[in-house]
Amino acid sequence: MAEGLMLLGMVLLVIAAVGLLRLPDALSRQHAATKAATLALGVLLIGVAIKGGGLDWALRALGIFVALLVTLPAASHLLARAALRERDRGPD
């Protein structure tokens, strides 16, 4: 089960990476990066916590996931604001 969750997390990360390469503008790319990466890393960390087998692994994975949940939305918001300002400013 743990290996399946880790594999699913890796597949979701690849999908997020493809989204970064294929989507047309900065707002779409940051959406793909934050949404898919948060889900993918969450699933991957659940698999790691199960595979690690101990409470220390579960606490580490939980700490990493909480840090991601705190930082990724803030980073996404700042990148979106910067992209909108750049778009509204127009060409130099």
MOPAC internal coordinates of N, CA, C and O (Angstrom, degrees):
PM7 1SCF
backbone

  N    0.0000 0     0.00 0     0.00 0    0    0    0
  C    1.4456 1     0.00 0     0.00 0    1    0    0
  C    1.5320 1   110.98 1     0.00 0    2    1    0
  O    1.2310 1   120.59 1   137.01 1    3    2    1
  N    1.3142 1   116.47 1   -42.99 1    3    2    1
  C    1.4615 1   120.18 1  -179.19 1    5    3    2
  C    1.5251 1   110.65 1   -63.11 1    6    5    3
  O    1.2310 1   120.59 1   138.85 1    7    6    5
  N    1.3357 1   116.47 1   -41.15 1    7    6    5
  C    1.4621 1   119.40 1   179.70 1    9    7    6
  C    1.5206 1   111.25 1   -64.83 1   10    9    7
  O    1.2310 1   120.55 1   143.67 1   11   10    9
  N    1.3298 1   116.55 1   -36.33 1   11   10    9
  C    1.4586 1   120.68 1   178.03 1   13   11   10
  C    1.5268 1   111.73 1   -65.29 1   14   13   11
  O    1.2310 1   120.42 1   139.36 1   15   14   13
  N    1.3371 1   116.80 1   -40.64 1   15   14   13
  C    1.4585 1   119.93 1   177.27 1   17   15   14
  C    1.5186 1   111.46 1   -66.12 1   18   17   15
  O    1.2310 1   120.52 1   139.43 1   19   18   17
  N    1.3216 1   116.60 1   -40.57 1   19   18   17
  C    1.4633 1   119.07 1   178.89 1   21   19   18
  C    1.5277 1   110.75 1   -66.76 1   22   21   19
  O    1.2310 1   120.23 1   141.81 1   23   22   21
  N    1.3303 1   117.16 1   -38.19 1   23   22   21
  C    1.4596 1   120.69 1   177.32 1   25   23   22
  C    1.5261 1   110.63 1   -65.35 1   26   25   23
  O    1.2310 1   120.29 1   137.13 1   27   26   25
  N    1.3201 1   117.04 1   -42.87 1   27   26   25
  C    1.4648 1   120.61 1   176.92 1   29   27   26
  C    1.5263 1   110.84 1   -61.05 1   30   29   27
  O    1.2310 1   120.19 1   137.87 1   31   30   29
  N    1.3220 1   117.24 1   -42.13 1   31   30   29
  C    1.4604 1   120.72 1   176.93 1   33   31   30
  C    1.5197 1   112.08 1   -60.65 1   34   33   31
  O    1.2310 1   120.44 1   138.99 1   35   34   33
  N    1.3255 1   116.77 1   -41.01 1   35   34   33
  C    1.4631 1   119.96 1   179.16 1   37   35   34
  C    1.5232 1   111.38 1   -67.14 1   38   37   35
  O    1.2310 1   120.29 1   140.29 1   39   38   37
  N    1.3314 1   117.05 1   -39.71 1   39   38   37
  C    1.4630 1   120.15 1   178.09 1   41   39   38
  C    1.5260 1   110.09 1   -63.40 1   42   41   39
  O    1.2310 1   120.22 1   137.54 1   43   42   41
  N    1.3199 1   117.18 1   -42.46 1   43   42   41
  C    1.4585 1   120.33 1   178.17 1   45   43   42
  C    1.5298 1   111.79 1   -64.49 1   46   45   43
  O    1.2310 1   119.88 1   144.87 1   47   46   45
  N    1.3233 1   117.84 1   -35.13 1   47   46   45
  C    1.4676 1   120.49 1   175.63 1   49   47   46
  C    1.5289 1   111.54 1   -65.98 1   50   49   47
  O    1.2310 1   120.53 1   142.35 1   51   50   49
  N    1.3142 1   116.60 1   -37.65 1   51   50   49
  C    1.4642 1   119.78 1   176.93 1   53   51   50
  C    1.5285 1   109.86 1   -65.47 1   54   53   51
  O    1.2310 1   120.32 1   139.57 1   55   54   53
  N    1.3355 1   116.99 1   -40.43 1   55   54   53
  C    1.4644 1   120.32 1   177.30 1   57   55   54
  C    1.5288 1   110.10 1   -62.03 1   58   57   55
  O    1.2310 1   120.06 1   138.75 1   59   58   57
  N    1.3236 1   117.49 1   -41.25 1   59   58   57
  C    1.4621 1   120.68 1   177.29 1   61   59   58
  C    1.5315 1   110.80 1   -62.89 1   62   61   59
  O    1.2310 1   120.41 1   140.03 1   63   62   61
  N    1.3230 1   116.82 1   -39.97 1   63   62   61
  C    1.4637 1   120.19 1   179.35 1   65   63   62
  C    1.5242 1   111.07 1   -66.12 1   66   65   63
  O    1.2310 1   120.21 1   140.07 1   67   66   65
  N    1.3226 1   117.20 1   -39.93 1   67   66   65
  C    1.4625 1   120.42 1   176.89 1   69   67   66
  C    1.5277 1   109.95 1   -63.59 1   70   69   67
  O    1.2310 1   120.67 1   140.64 1   71   70   69
  N    1.3207 1   116.32 1   -39.36 1   71   70   69
  C    1.4608 1   119.96 1   176.73 1   73   71   70
  C    1.5153 1   111.92 1   -61.26 1   74   73   71
  O    1.2310 1   120.40 1   141.38 1   75   74   73
  N    1.3297 1   116.84 1   -38.62 1   75   74   73
  C    1.4682 1   119.83 1   177.64 1   77   75   74
  C    1.5203 1   111.79 1   -63.48 1   78   77   75
  O    1.2310 1   120.84 1   144.87 1   79   78   77
  N    1.3090 1   115.99 1   -35.13 1   79   78   77
  C    1.4639 1   119.27 1  -177.81 1   81   79   78
  C    1.5239 1   112.77 1   -82.57 1   82   81   79
  O    1.2310 1   119.70 1   149.03 1   83   82   81
  N    1.3248 1   118.17 1   -30.97 1   83   82   81
  C    1.4524 1   121.11 1  -170.39 1   85   83   82
  C    1.5339 1   115.17 1   -98.14 1   86   85   83
  O    1.2310 1   119.90 1   154.53 1   87   86   85
  N    1.3083 1   117.80 1   -25.47 1   87   86   85
  C    1.4621 1   119.01 1  -174.26 1   89   87   86
  C    1.5281 1   111.00 1   -74.17 1   90   89   87
  O    1.2310 1   120.46 1   -30.41 1   91   90   89
  N    1.3434 1   116.72 1   149.59 1   91   90   89
  C    1.4671 1   119.66 1  -167.46 1   93   91   90
  C    1.5198 1   116.85 1   -77.60 1   94   93   91
  O    1.2310 1   119.21 1   144.10 1   95   94   93
  N    1.3140 1   119.11 1   -35.90 1   95   94   93
  C    1.4630 1   118.53 1  -173.24 1   97   95   94
  C    1.5212 1   110.86 1  -127.86 1   98   97   95
  O    1.2310 1   121.42 1    -8.43 1   99   98   97
  N    1.3122 1   114.89 1   171.57 1   99   98   97
  C    1.4660 1   120.80 1  -173.42 1  101   99   98
  C    1.5259 1   112.49 1   -64.61 1  102  101   99
  O    1.2310 1   120.02 1   142.31 1  103  102  101
  N    1.3295 1   117.56 1   -37.69 1  103  102  101
  C    1.4640 1   119.98 1  -178.90 1  105  103  102
  C    1.5232 1   111.50 1   -67.12 1  106  105  103
  O    1.2310 1   120.25 1   139.71 1  107  106  105
  N    1.3059 1   117.12 1   -40.29 1  107  106  105
  C    1.4649 1   120.22 1   177.06 1  109  107  106
  C    1.5221 1   111.12 1   -66.54 1  110  109  107
  O    1.2310 1   120.76 1   139.48 1  111  110  109
  N    1.3182 1   116.15 1   -40.52 1  111  110  109
  C    1.4721 1   119.35 1   179.91 1  113  111  110
  C    1.5170 1   111.95 1   -65.78 1  114  113  111
  O    1.2310 1   119.64 1   138.52 1  115  114  113
  N    1.3162 1   118.29 1   -41.48 1  115  114  113
  C    1.4636 1   119.12 1  -179.89 1  117  115  114
  C    1.5129 1   110.65 1   -70.12 1  118  117  115
  O    1.2310 1   119.96 1   149.92 1  119  118  117
  N    1.3297 1   117.68 1   -30.08 1  119  118  117
  C    1.4645 1   120.35 1   175.56 1  121  119  118
  C    1.5199 1   110.28 1   -64.27 1  122  121  119
  O    1.2310 1   120.67 1   134.13 1  123  122  121
  N    1.3305 1   116.32 1   -45.87 1  123  122  121
  C    1.4660 1   120.12 1   178.83 1  125  123  122
  C    1.5216 1   110.86 1   -63.03 1  126  125  123
  O    1.2310 1   120.98 1   139.37 1  127  126  125
  N    1.3068 1   115.73 1   -40.63 1  127  126  125
  C    1.4619 1   119.45 1  -176.81 1  129  127  126
  C    1.5200 1   111.75 1   -66.79 1  130  129  127
  O    1.2310 1   119.84 1   134.29 1  131  130  129
  N    1.3143 1   117.92 1   -45.71 1  131  130  129
  C    1.4685 1   119.41 1  -174.31 1  133  131  130
  C    1.5139 1   112.58 1   -77.69 1  134  133  131
  O    1.2310 1   120.01 1   135.34 1  135  134  133
  N    1.3248 1   117.58 1   -44.66 1  135  134  133
  C    1.4652 1   119.32 1  -176.69 1  137  135  134
  C    1.5247 1   111.35 1   -68.52 1  138  137  135
  O    1.2310 1   120.55 1   128.04 1  139  138  137
  N    1.3164 1   116.55 1   -51.96 1  139  138  137
  C    1.4598 1   119.42 1  -177.47 1  141  139  138
  C    1.5239 1   111.69 1   -69.36 1  142  141  139
  O    1.2310 1   120.54 1   142.21 1  143  142  141
  N    1.3137 1   116.56 1   -37.79 1  143  142  141
  C    1.4636 1   118.90 1  -178.93 1  145  143  142
  C    1.5263 1   111.26 1   -68.56 1  146  145  143
  O    1.2310 1   119.75 1   142.76 1  147  146  145
  N    1.3171 1   118.09 1   -37.24 1  147  146  145
  C    1.4671 1   119.96 1   177.90 1  149  147  146
  C    1.5214 1   110.62 1   -64.33 1  150  149  147
  O    1.2310 1   120.51 1   134.07 1  151  150  149
  N    1.3194 1   116.62 1   -45.93 1  151  150  149
  C    1.4577 1   120.16 1   177.80 1  153  151  150
  C    1.5225 1   110.81 1   -63.80 1  154  153  151
  O    1.2310 1   120.71 1   134.06 1  155  154  153
  N    1.3308 1   116.24 1   -45.94 1  155  154  153
  C    1.4614 1   120.22 1  -177.48 1  157  155  154
  C    1.5292 1   111.81 1   -63.20 1  158  157  155
  O    1.2310 1   120.57 1   134.60 1  159  158  157
  N    1.3085 1   116.51 1   -45.40 1  159  158  157
  C    1.4609 1   118.57 1  -179.45 1  161  159  158
  C    1.5190 1   111.68 1   -69.65 1  162  161  159
  O    1.2310 1   119.91 1   147.90 1  163  162  161
  N    1.3244 1   117.77 1   -32.10 1  163  162  161
  C    1.4566 1   120.55 1   175.15 1  165  163  162
  C    1.5176 1   111.55 1   -63.13 1  166  165  163
  O    1.2310 1   120.50 1   132.62 1  167  166  165
  N    1.3288 1   116.66 1   -47.38 1  167  166  165
  C    1.4675 1   120.87 1   178.75 1  169  167  166
  C    1.5246 1   110.29 1   -64.52 1  170  169  167
  O    1.2310 1   120.39 1   137.32 1  171  170  169
  N    1.3166 1   116.87 1   -42.68 1  171  170  169
  C    1.4585 1   121.02 1   179.06 1  173  171  170
  C    1.5301 1   111.51 1   -62.08 1  174  173  171
  O    1.2310 1   120.36 1   138.05 1  175  174  173
  N    1.3168 1   116.92 1   -41.95 1  175  174  173
  C    1.4659 1   120.31 1   179.77 1  177  175  174
  C    1.5270 1   112.41 1   -69.39 1  178  177  175
  O    1.2310 1   120.15 1   147.40 1  179  178  177
  N    1.3171 1   117.32 1   -32.60 1  179  178  177
  C    1.4700 1   118.86 1   173.76 1  181  179  178
  C    1.5206 1   109.93 1   -63.41 1  182  181  179
  O    1.2310 1   120.49 1   136.71 1  183  182  181
  N    1.3192 1   116.67 1   -43.29 1  183  182  181
  C    1.4651 1   120.30 1   176.70 1  185  183  182
  C    1.5146 1   112.42 1   -62.03 1  186  185  183
  O    1.2310 1   120.36 1   138.70 1  187  186  185
  N    1.3193 1   116.93 1   -41.30 1  187  186  185
  C    1.4674 1   120.84 1   178.67 1  189  187  186
  C    1.5275 1   110.58 1   -65.11 1  190  189  187
  O    1.2310 1   120.63 1   139.16 1  191  190  189
  N    1.3306 1   116.40 1   -40.84 1  191  190  189
  C    1.4705 1   119.91 1   179.57 1  193  191  190
  C    1.5213 1   110.86 1   -63.18 1  194  193  191
  O    1.2310 1   120.55 1   139.74 1  195  194  193
  N    1.3326 1   116.55 1   -40.26 1  195  194  193
  C    1.4631 1   119.95 1   178.55 1  197  195  194
  C    1.5241 1   110.47 1   -69.70 1  198  197  195
  O    1.2310 1   120.39 1   135.60 1  199  198  197
  N    1.3099 1   116.85 1   -44.40 1  199  198  197
  C    1.4750 1   121.73 1  -177.43 1  201  199  198
  C    1.5237 1   111.28 1   -66.40 1  202  201  199
  O    1.2310 1   120.15 1   143.93 1  203  202  201
  N    1.3321 1   117.32 1   -36.07 1  203  202  201
  C    1.4575 1   120.23 1  -179.72 1  205  203  202
  C    1.5140 1   112.24 1   -61.64 1  206  205  203
  O    1.2310 1   120.79 1   144.99 1  207  206  205
  N    1.2991 1   116.10 1   -35.01 1  207  206  205
  C    1.4476 1   120.36 1   171.54 1  209  207  206
  C    1.5108 1   116.72 1    84.35 1  210  209  207
  O    1.2310 1   119.14 1   171.37 1  211  210  209
  N    1.2949 1   119.24 1    -8.63 1  211  210  209
  C    1.4543 1   119.96 1  -178.08 1  213  211  210
  C    1.5152 1   111.70 1  -124.79 1  214  213  211
  O    1.2310 1   121.62 1   -12.56 1  215  214  213
  N    1.3039 1   114.51 1   167.44 1  215  214  213
  C    1.4559 1   120.18 1   179.19 1  217  215  214
  C    1.5210 1   111.17 1   -65.74 1  218  217  215
  O    1.2310 1   120.31 1   145.72 1  219  218  217
  N    1.3382 1   117.02 1   -34.28 1  219  218  217
  C    1.4598 1   119.28 1   179.75 1  221  219  218
  C    1.5328 1   111.77 1   -63.12 1  222  221  219
  O    1.2310 1   120.01 1   141.76 1  223  222  221
  N    1.3313 1   117.58 1   -38.24 1  223  222  221
  C    1.4679 1   120.56 1   177.26 1  225  223  222
  C    1.5180 1   110.84 1   -67.37 1  226  225  223
  O    1.2310 1   120.70 1   139.79 1  227  226  225
  N    1.3205 1   116.26 1   -40.21 1  227  226  225
  C    1.4640 1   119.88 1   179.66 1  229  227  226
  C    1.5255 1   110.69 1   -65.01 1  230  229  227
  O    1.2310 1   120.10 1   139.88 1  231  230  229
  N    1.3300 1   117.42 1   -40.12 1  231  230  229
  C    1.4646 1   120.54 1   179.44 1  233  231  230
  C    1.5200 1   111.67 1   -68.78 1  234  233  231
  O    1.2310 1   120.40 1   142.66 1  235  234  233
  N    1.3174 1   116.84 1   -37.34 1  235  234  233
  C    1.4685 1   120.06 1   176.42 1  237  235  234
  C    1.5259 1   110.62 1   -63.56 1  238  237  235
  O    1.2310 1   120.93 1   132.99 1  239  238  237
  N    1.3264 1   115.83 1   -47.01 1  239  238  237
  C    1.4653 1   119.90 1   179.86 1  241  239  238
  C    1.5204 1   110.78 1   -62.43 1  242  241  239
  O    1.2310 1   120.25 1   139.35 1  243  242  241
  N    1.3261 1   117.13 1   -40.65 1  243  242  241
  C    1.4572 1   120.74 1   177.90 1  245  243  242
  C    1.5276 1   111.06 1   -63.74 1  246  245  243
  O    1.2310 1   120.19 1   138.13 1  247  246  245
  N    1.3145 1   117.24 1   -41.87 1  247  246  245
  C    1.4614 1   120.83 1   177.95 1  249  247  246
  C    1.5178 1   112.26 1   -62.25 1  250  249  247
  O    1.2310 1   120.44 1   137.35 1  251  250  249
  N    1.3146 1   116.77 1   -42.65 1  251  250  249
  C    1.4633 1   120.91 1   178.32 1  253  251  250
  C    1.5235 1   110.23 1   -64.04 1  254  253  251
  O    1.2310 1   120.67 1   136.69 1  255  254  253
  N    1.3383 1   116.33 1   -43.31 1  255  254  253
  C    1.4574 1   120.23 1  -178.85 1  257  255  254
  C    1.5337 1   111.42 1   -65.25 1  258  257  255
  O    1.2310 1   120.13 1   139.09 1  259  258  257
  N    1.2983 1   117.35 1   -40.91 1  259  258  257
  C    1.4698 1   120.37 1   177.65 1  261  259  258
  C    1.5363 1   110.03 1   -63.65 1  262  261  259
  O    1.2310 1   120.48 1   138.31 1  263  262  261
  N    1.3254 1   116.70 1   -41.69 1  263  262  261
  C    1.4712 1   119.66 1   177.75 1  265  263  262
  C    1.5289 1   110.62 1   -61.77 1  266  265  263
  O    1.2310 1   120.10 1   140.03 1  267  266  265
  N    1.3280 1   117.41 1   -39.97 1  267  266  265
  C    1.4603 1   120.60 1   177.59 1  269  267  266
  C    1.5232 1   111.53 1   -65.52 1  270  269  267
  O    1.2310 1   120.50 1   137.92 1  271  270  269
  N    1.3256 1   116.66 1   -42.08 1  271  270  269
  C    1.4626 1   119.78 1  -179.78 1  273  271  270
  C    1.5277 1   112.07 1   -65.29 1  274  273  271
  O    1.2310 1   120.41 1   152.71 1  275  274  273
  N    1.3077 1   116.82 1   -27.29 1  275  274  273
  C    1.4623 1   120.28 1   178.95 1  277  275  274
  C    1.5300 1   111.25 1   -82.54 1  278  277  275
  O    1.2310 1   120.31 1   137.70 1  279  278  277
  N    1.3158 1   117.01 1   -42.30 1  279  278  277
  C    1.4668 1   119.95 1  -172.09 1  281  279  278
  C    1.5184 1   114.92 1   -87.90 1  282  281  279
  O    1.2310 1   119.18 1   144.56 1  283  282  281
  N    1.3255 1   119.17 1   -35.44 1  283  282  281
  C    1.4638 1   119.94 1  -175.92 1  285  283  282
  C    1.5321 1   113.65 1   -64.20 1  286  285  283
  O    1.2310 1   118.57 1   135.43 1  287  286  285
  N    1.3310 1   120.34 1   -44.57 1  287  286  285
  C    1.4664 1   117.54 1   177.15 1  289  287  286
  C    1.5327 1   113.31 1   -63.07 1  290  289  287
  O    1.2310 1   120.34 1   142.23 1  291  290  289
  N    1.3134 1   116.96 1   -37.77 1  291  290  289
  C    1.4615 1   119.55 1   178.55 1  293  291  290
  C    1.5280 1   110.91 1   -65.62 1  294  293  291
  O    1.2310 1   120.25 1   136.32 1  295  294  293
  N    1.3137 1   117.13 1   -43.68 1  295  294  293
  C    1.4636 1   120.67 1   178.21 1  297  295  294
  C    1.5240 1   110.76 1   -64.56 1  298  297  295
  O    1.2310 1   120.35 1   139.43 1  299  298  297
  N    1.3117 1   116.93 1   -40.57 1  299  298  297
  C    1.4615 1   120.98 1   178.60 1  301  299  298
  C    1.5211 1   111.03 1   -62.91 1  302  301  299
  O    1.2310 1   120.66 1   137.25 1  303  302  301
  N    1.3047 1   116.35 1   -42.75 1  303  302  301
  C    1.4643 1   120.48 1   179.45 1  305  303  302
  C    1.5292 1   111.02 1   -62.40 1  306  305  303
  O    1.2310 1   120.47 1   135.21 1  307  306  305
  N    1.3189 1   116.70 1   -44.79 1  307  306  305
  C    1.4611 1   119.81 1  -179.67 1  309  307  306
  C    1.5233 1   112.16 1   -66.05 1  310  309  307
  O    1.2310 1   120.31 1   141.04 1  311  310  309
  N    1.3345 1   117.02 1   -38.96 1  311  310  309
  C    1.4630 1   119.78 1   177.03 1  313  311  310
  C    1.5215 1   111.22 1   -66.09 1  314  313  311
  O    1.2310 1   119.90 1   140.97 1  315  314  313
  N    1.3304 1   117.79 1   -39.03 1  315  314  313
  C    1.4583 1   120.46 1   178.86 1  317  315  314
  C    1.5238 1   110.88 1   -65.70 1  318  317  315
  O    1.2310 1   120.04 1   138.77 1  319  318  317
  N    1.3237 1   117.53 1   -41.23 1  319  318  317
  C    1.4672 1   120.15 1   177.68 1  321  319  318
  C    1.5245 1   111.18 1   -62.77 1  322  321  319
  O    1.2310 1   120.68 1   137.85 1  323  322  321
  N    1.3230 1   116.31 1   -42.15 1  323  322  321
  C    1.4615 1   119.85 1   179.05 1  325  323  322
  C    1.5258 1   110.90 1   -64.78 1  326  325  323
  O    1.2310 1   120.13 1   139.53 1  327  326  325
  N    1.3237 1   117.36 1   -40.47 1  327  326  325
  C    1.4664 1   120.48 1   179.41 1  329  327  326
  C    1.5170 1   111.32 1   -65.89 1  330  329  327
  O    1.2310 1   120.38 1   139.56 1  331  330  329
  N    1.3286 1   116.88 1   -40.44 1  331  330  329
  C    1.4661 1   119.63 1   178.44 1  333  331  330
  C    1.5222 1   111.74 1   -66.44 1  334  333  331
  O    1.2310 1   120.20 1   139.65 1  335  334  333
  N    1.3089 1   117.21 1   -40.35 1  335  334  333
  C    1.4696 1   119.89 1   177.57 1  337  335  334
  C    1.5187 1   111.09 1   -64.09 1  338  337  335
  O    1.2310 1   120.88 1   139.34 1  339  338  337
  N    1.3179 1   115.93 1   -40.66 1  339  338  337
  C    1.4707 1   119.88 1   178.99 1  341  339  338
  C    1.5216 1   110.33 1   -65.26 1  342  341  339
  O    1.2310 1   120.37 1   138.05 1  343  342  341
  N    1.3278 1   116.90 1   -41.95 1  343  342  341
  C    1.4652 1   120.98 1   179.96 1  345  343  342
  C    1.5320 1   110.92 1   -66.18 1  346  345  343
  O    1.2310 1   120.26 1   137.92 1  347  346  345
  N    1.3217 1   117.11 1   -42.08 1  347  346  345
  C    1.4671 1   120.32 1  -178.87 1  349  347  346
  C    1.5258 1   112.77 1   -70.55 1  350  349  347
  O    1.2310 1   121.08 1   152.74 1  351  350  349
  N    1.3209 1   115.53 1   -27.26 1  351  350  349
  C    1.4721 1   118.70 1   180.00 1  353  351  350
  C    1.5047 1   111.37 1   -69.72 1  354  353  351
  O    1.2310 1   119.84 1   147.58 1  355  354  353
  N    1.3159 1   117.90 1   -32.42 1  355  354  353
  C    1.4530 1   122.15 1   177.79 1  357  355  354
  C    1.5136 1   112.57 1    82.16 1  358  357  355
  O    1.2310 1   120.78 1     0.32 1  359  358  357
  N    1.3282 1   116.11 1  -179.68 1  359  358  357
  C    1.4647 1   119.37 1  -179.11 1  361  359  358
  C    1.5334 1   111.22 1   -70.63 1  362  361  359
  O    1.2310 1   121.34 1   -31.07 1  363  362  361
  N    1.2986 1   115.05 1   148.93 1  363  362  361
  C    1.4730 1   119.88 1  -179.32 1  365  363  362
  C    1.5059 1   112.10 1   -77.33 1  366  365  363
  O    1.2310 1   120.10 1   180.00 1  367  366  365

